[in-house]
Amino acid sequence: MKYKTSDLSKMLNVSANTIRRFAEKGYLSPQRDDDNQYRYFENSDVEKTTYISKYRKIGFGHEEIADMFQSDLFGNCAIYEKKMAELDKEIMRLKFHRHMLKDDINLIQRSKTYGEEFQEKNCIDLSYVSYKTDREMKNDKKRIEEVHRFLYDFPEIRYIYIVRKEDILKRRIRYEEAIAIRQELVDYLNLDVNSEVIEYYPMHTSIMRVVKLPIDFRNGNVMENNDVKTLLYDNFFAYMEEKGYVLAGDAVGVKIGFSKEEGQEMQYILFSMPVDLKK
């Protein structure tokens, strides 16, 4: 039995261009009719097309398929095992990305109560590399390398602000922007975070709440500096005084999300200050 390109396309529910591409790759061996110049395929081509379609669906590349067509069954098994390891790695990556989205959703849900009640709980310990101080990017080579490693090699990351204790006590609007990963994940994946540019933010009893600020809260165009200081510092200090707490270290702000509200670009941040009881 001979089949035209259109016959094979309809039978296997793939496009005619796909059939032609398989022929160009050398997977199929159509014969051209000298009278009408149509290409015809044999039963063997139909069989091979079913395998090719399956391989492409799984994610095999053309070079891998070409290797399989030149290999024995056990050689193909080795190619299968390599692909399965790649898929396992991709599944793990997607699981981490899903978890990151789930965390984002939970944080966004919490943002409904921004500016209202404080929460007291342990903050998450983090390893982080800062890439910007106020308006200045940090461009040293080692730091850039680590930033890229956090961005592309680590499966779950958080963008954060770090506000140093001395700046909080002086009510200065100064901060560092950083990329962070949960220490729990560092330990689980045995990630290398031993570098002079990577810092550690320890778990500690903290007071936290969601705050809403302009995307650039240093520019003064949307909120006055005193308004920002009230949100980030004064309200926290008032709560600490009421509860008998003192500031115990640097503050961390986890970026929740960006929004545009009434023509203004805003962001929601889970701002957290570590505290100790007064002695």
N, C-alpha and C positions, 0 to 999 in steps of 0.2 A: 504494500500500500504506500502511495506517495501523498504527501501533504504540501499544500502551498503555505506560505508564511501566514496568510489570513486564517487558514484552517488551524494551524498550530496555536495561533494567538487566541482564537475563540475557544478551542478545546481546553487550554490551560489557563485561560483568563489572565493572560499577560499581554502587554501591548506588542504590536508588530515591530516597533522600534527595539523592544527588548529582545525579541527573537533575532532581529538583524544584528544587534550588539553581541549576542551570544555566538552568532556565526562569525562575526569579525574577530572575536576573541579566540576562535579556533575550537570552541567547545562542540559546535555542531558542524556537520559536513554536508551542506546542501549541494545538490546537483542542478546545474542550470540547463534548462531546455533550450536547445539551439533555435527552435522554431519561434517560440514566443518570449524567450529570455526570462521566463519565470524561474524562480528557484524552488526546488522541490526537496522535501525532507523525507527521510526514511523512518521506519518504526524505531530504529535505534536512537534517532534524534529526539523522538517523543520521549523515550525513556530517559535520556540524558537531561532533557529539559526539566523533567520532574525533579531530578536530583539537584540541578542548578537552582531551580526556584526555591527548593527547601534550603539549600546552603545560603542563598542570598537572604532568605527570611531570617535565618539564625544570625546572620551578620558576617559571614565569611566574605573576604575581599576576593577580587578576581585573581590575584596571584595565588591565594590559598586554594581556590577552586582549580586553577590550572595545575597546581601541585597534586591535588587529589586525583585528578584525571590521569596523572602519570605514576601514581603510587599503588602499591598493593593494599589490601584491606587493613592490615595491621599498621602500615604507614599512615593510612587515613585516620586510624584510631588515635595516633599520636597528635595529629592535627586537631582532631576533635577535643582531645584533652587540653591542648593549649588554648583553644577557643573557650572551653568551659572555665578555665582558670581566669581568662579575661572577663568573662561574663560574671563570675563570682565577685571579681574586683569591682566591676561596674555596679552590681547589685548592692554591694557594701557602700559604695560612694553615694548611690541614690538613697539608701537608707539614712545616711548621715544628712543628706540634703533635705530629706523629708522631716527629719527630727529638727533641723534648723528652722524650717518653715513652721512646724508645730510650735516651737518656742516663740517664733515671731507672732503667730496667731494668739498665743496665750498672753504675750506682752501687749498686743494691740487691744485685746479684751480688757486687760487691766487699765489701759489708758482711758477708758470711759470714766474712771474716777480720778483723773489727774487733778492734782492740786487739792485733793480733799484729805482723806485720812492717811496718816503715816502708818507704815508697817514696821515691825521689829522682827528681824530674822537674820540668820547668817547669810552674808553675801557669798557668792561663789568664788572660789579661788581661781586665779587666772595666770597664765603666762602671756606676756604681751610685748610687742615691739612698737615703740612710738615712731611716727613718721612726720609729725608736724608739731611745732610749738607755736601757739597763737597763730600768727599769719605766716610763719616761716617754715618751709619744708626742710627736713633733715636729709641731706644728700650724700652723706658719707657712704662709701662703697659697701662696707660690711652691713650697714643698716638696710640699704636698698636690697641687698641679697636676701636678708632675713624677711623683709616685707614681702618680697616676691615668693619666698618659700611659704610663708603664712597664706598668701593669696592662692597659690596654685597647688601646693602639696598637702595642705591640711584640709580635712573634709568639712569641719564646722568651725566657723569663725564668727567673731563679734567685733563690730566697730564701737569703740568706746572713747570717752573722755577721761583723762586723769587730771584731777585738780589737787595740787600739793597742799599739805596741811598748813604750811606757812602762809600760803596765799589765801586759804580759807579764813584763817585767823585774822588776816589783815583785810578781808573782804575785797580782795583783788580779783578781777575777772581775767585770770590767766589759766591756761589749760594746755594739756597735750592731747593730741589725737593719736589713737593707736589701734592696732589690730590685735585681737586677743583670741585665745583658745582656752576652753575649760581645762583645768589641771587634771580633772578626772579623765578626760579624753587623752591628754598627754600620757598619763600613766597606762591607760588601756591599750593605746596604740604604740607605746614605747617610743614616742617621738623625741627627737634630739632638740632640746631647748637650752642647751648649754652654750651660751654666747654672752659676750660682754654687753651686747645691745639688747638682749632679751631680759625683761624684768618680771618679777613675780609679785602678784597682788594676793595677799593671804586672805583666807576665810576668816571672818570676824563678825561678831555681833554688830549689827548695823541698823540704822533707821533709814527707811527709803520711801520714796513715793514718786509718782510720775509727774514730770513737769513739762510744760509746753513752752518752747522758746523759738525765736526766729532762727532760720537756717544759719544765719551768720549773726550770732547774738553779740558780736563786738561792734557792729556798725552803727548802732544807735538810731537807725532809721525807723524801726518798727517799735522797739521798746527802749525806754531810757535805761541807762546803766543801773540806776537805783532800783528799777523794777526787777531787773535781772538779779541784782544782789539780794533783793527781798526773797525772790523765789528760791535761789540757790543757797543762800546763807541765813538770812534773818529768820525765816520761818523755821528752819532746821534748828537754829540756836535757841529759839523760843521753846521748841518742843524738848530739846535737850535739857534746858533749864527747868522746865516743868517736871521732867522725869528724873532729874538728878544725874544726867549723863555729862561726860566731857568728850571732846573729839579725840579719837585714838589714832588717827592716821590720815592718809590721803583719801579723797573721795573718788568714786568711780561713777561715771554716767554711761549706761548702756543705751546705745541708739536704738530706738524702737522702730521709727518710721518717719517718712517724709510726707507732708500733706500741703495742699494749697487751700487756704481758707480765707474767704473774703478778699481774694486777690493777693494775699500775703503768703510767702513761702515759710512754712513752719516745720518744726520737728518735735517729736515726742521722745523724751529721755527718761529712763528709769535711773534716778539719781540716788546714790547710796552713800551714807557717811558712817564709817566705823566708830563705835562709841564704847566707852568704859564707864562704869559707875564712879561717881566722885568718891574720893577717899576721905 
